[in-house]
Amino acid sequence: MSGNEALARGAYDAGCRVAAAYPGTPSTEILEYTSQYKDMYTEWSVNEKVSLEVAIGASLAGSRSFCAMKHVGLNVASDALMTQTLIGVKGGLVIAVADDVGLSSSQNEQDSRYWGRFAHIPVLEPADSQEAYDMVKYAFDLSEQFDTPVLLRITTRVCHVKSIITTSGRVEKDSLGFVKEQTRLVMTPANAKHRIPFMHQREATMRDFSNTECPLNTIIPGTDTRIGYVTSGPAFLHVSESFPDAPVFKMGLSYPLPTDKIREFAATVDQLVVVEEIEPLVEIELKAAGINVIGKDILPLQGELAPNILRPAIAELLGEPIPQIEPDKRSGISVEVALPSLADGLFPRPPTMCVACPHLGIYYTLSKVKNTIISGDIGCYTLGAGHPWNAMDTCVCMGASMGVALGLDKGRAESDDNKSILAVIGDSTFMHMGMQGLLDITYNKGNVTILLLDNRAVGMTGGQENPGTGHNIHGEETQRIDFRKLCEALGVNPERIHEVNPYEMPTLFKAIRKEVKIKEPSVIITNQPCVLVDYYKNKPSFEVIDDKCTGCTNCLDIGCPAIMVTRRETVTKPNGSTKELAFVRIESAVCTGCDLCPKTCGPDAIIPVEGFTRD
Ligand SMILES: Cc1ncc(C[n+]2csc(CCOP(=O)(O)OP(=O)(O)O)c2C)c(N)n1
């Protein structure tokens, strides 16, 4: 199982009854796996805050409950967390948060262990799938034993790496039932102030537990006592692989920190090195406790601490020769180099939009719209910032396109008075956090045109359902939100709301040109589905007639990965200037006949493949 599957199975086997999440790499599959267990309620929530709130409600109803999110999701959910910690739990409450160490698919890199300290709750850190399975079960017990939400910090490597694991069956945990208890469950100032001492007392008790009984904090003895390592999560595996003879203090419960136990361990080695991904949290706490440790002065503050990082750093510390990395005999790739970053020997696979993606026509159109500042957002459409469209000017976090657009409008310099402000946002992102921003735009009379890209899927994370798709996580039919009505309800003048087919680029272009000139908020909703949804219908593929292709490159501006350059040529014009030509071919096997590229082809060199059939 992958770590994500193991977590889902562990939650199920622990008797969890309610699980909620909003997708986000690397955590997405956790909920996808939980949804296969029929006797557990599972939902895609509209954002992480709501998912945590659902889990909180279920816990207060007496059921074991679980929610999962990526690291930035916990920023969104943090408002609920910071007060929930005062309330505590009824049924066990476990929050799995996945840190994208190395930024394989995120807008930033964050260390979620901070949230454990901030919210005064325990943090568990599994190193692999077996531990993910075991620890999620253990986390439910801890949660109920200490009356606390528990944070399970995982990283991309735990989430996605597969290994064989041993499971046990599900233990049924009936719901305890809701008990009215206002002084604890209604967090007014008068009630909350009495819960703060409880929270601090709970943390102190857990610190003792971490130092004494907790079976997750263990010493792995070693013969080479020149350096002892303090580590947690997958960094433990990197340390074990790099220094098999070294003694290691492995933390499964990394907060509250087992400082006393580590102090005892320190006395058994010459030097203590803390190996932690990402921030020096443990290091700072140990130093504050007067324990002599080395950490981030020799190790990076970013990315995974794989053997190719660890071994040279430690060799230097010990004054030993820096190890040479032997390439793997079969692949020719240095395994150690391959761990934290893409190896040189691998073919680069930069992210691209899919063949025939409806966003292609939108960004082709946007790349032709002049005098506009484009406030972007997070989703597949963020790729519009790149080649060949170059049609996005800002991107911060989910939903930010709305507020940022309003700020760009209100804060503009006189010299920018002639510029239009456009915001681009996907359907899921709009419902996650964008709606409030649009309300702010209408309320504060912003001069912003919004392109709402309704592709009826959370495309970026694999096409999950959302309230715009009309289906829930199990594929069952449910109500489907009407974006036009929603925008109207948020204050947009109904005459300024348009629905456009993004494959009809001239219509889209005209709608944008018209709306940006009108000085009130407007919304253009594009209405064609993501190509990855089940019901997407392919049409016959296109091909290029070689003799007719003039090498003008217009079709390449669409950015469709089915179009390939076969030959480049530089021609000199009569006035002496040069022009780069690129002759193309279409990979018919992947072309879905969306009809975007023929619309850009002056010489009509792109035509449907005659007699084309699909298997
Ligand atoms: C707070 C937060 N949660 C989750 C994510 C992961 N994520 C990135 S974009 C996205 C949604 C994209 O869906 P949509 O807006 O519909 O655009 P599409 O990808 O379909 O074009 C998600 C879930 C994130 N980056 N930040």
The ligand as an SDF file (V2000), in Angstrom:
LIG
                    3D

 26 27  0  0  0  0  0  0  0  0999 V2000
   -5.3850   25.3500    0.2950 C   0  0  0  0  0  0  0  0  0  0  0  0
   -5.1570   24.4390   -0.8670 C   0  0  0  0  0  0  0  0  0  0  0  0
   -5.8680   23.3100   -0.9470 N   0  0  0  0  0  0  0  0  0  0  0  0
   -5.6870   22.4610   -1.9940 C   0  0  0  0  0  0  0  0  0  0  0  0
   -4.7720   22.7540   -2.9690 C   0  0  0  0  0  0  0  0  0  0  0  0
   -4.5660   21.7770   -4.1190 C   0  0  0  0  0  0  0  0  0  0  0  0
   -5.2120   22.3060   -5.3150 N   0  0  0  0  0  0  0  0  0  0  0  0
   -4.5700   23.1000   -6.1740 C   0  0  0  0  0  0  0  0  0  0  0  0
   -5.5690   23.6990   -7.3350 S   0  0  0  0  0  0  0  0  0  0  0  0
   -6.8790   22.8600   -6.7960 C   0  0  0  0  0  0  0  0  0  0  0  0
   -8.2370   22.9530   -7.4260 C   0  0  0  0  0  0  0  0  0  0  0  0
   -8.2190   23.0610   -8.8790 C   0  0  0  0  0  0  0  0  0  0  0  0
   -9.5010   22.8910   -9.3750 O   0  0  0  0  0  0  0  0  0  0  0  0
  -10.2240   23.9870  -10.2390 P   0  0  0  0  0  0  0  0  0  0  0  0
  -10.1860   25.2990   -9.5410 O   0  0  0  0  0  0  0  0  0  0  0  0
  -11.5630   23.4740  -10.5810 O   0  0  0  0  0  0  0  0  0  0  0  0
   -9.3110   24.1160  -11.5200 O   0  0  0  0  0  0  0  0  0  0  0  0
   -8.8380   23.0190  -12.5800 P   0  0  0  0  0  0  0  0  0  0  0  0
   -7.5950   22.4050  -12.0620 O   0  0  0  0  0  0  0  0  0  0  0  0
   -9.9580   22.0400  -12.7490 O   0  0  0  0  0  0  0  0  0  0  0  0
   -8.5750   23.7970  -13.8170 O   0  0  0  0  0  0  0  0  0  0  0  0
   -6.5160   22.1310   -5.6760 C   0  0  0  0  0  0  0  0  0  0  0  0
   -7.4530   21.2620   -4.9730 C   0  0  0  0  0  0  0  0  0  0  0  0
   -4.0260   23.9510   -2.8230 C   0  0  0  0  0  0  0  0  0  0  0  0
   -3.0950   24.3180   -3.6990 N   0  0  0  0  0  0  0  0  0  0  0  0
   -4.2420   24.7670   -1.7830 N   0  0  0  0  0  0  0  0  0  0  0  0
  1  2  1  0
  2  3  1  0
  2 26  2  0
  3  4  2  0
  4  5  1  0
  5  6  1  0
  5 24  2  0
  6  7  1  0
  7  8  2  0
  7 22  1  0
  8  9  1  0
  9 10  1  0
 10 11  1  0
 10 22  2  0
 11 12  1  0
 12 13  1  0
 13 14  1  0
 14 15  2  0
 14 16  1  0
 14 17  1  0
 17 18  1  0
 18 19  2  0
 18 20  1  0
 18 21  1  0
 22 23  1  0
 24 25  1  0
 24 26  1  0
M  CHG  1   7   1
M  END
$$$$
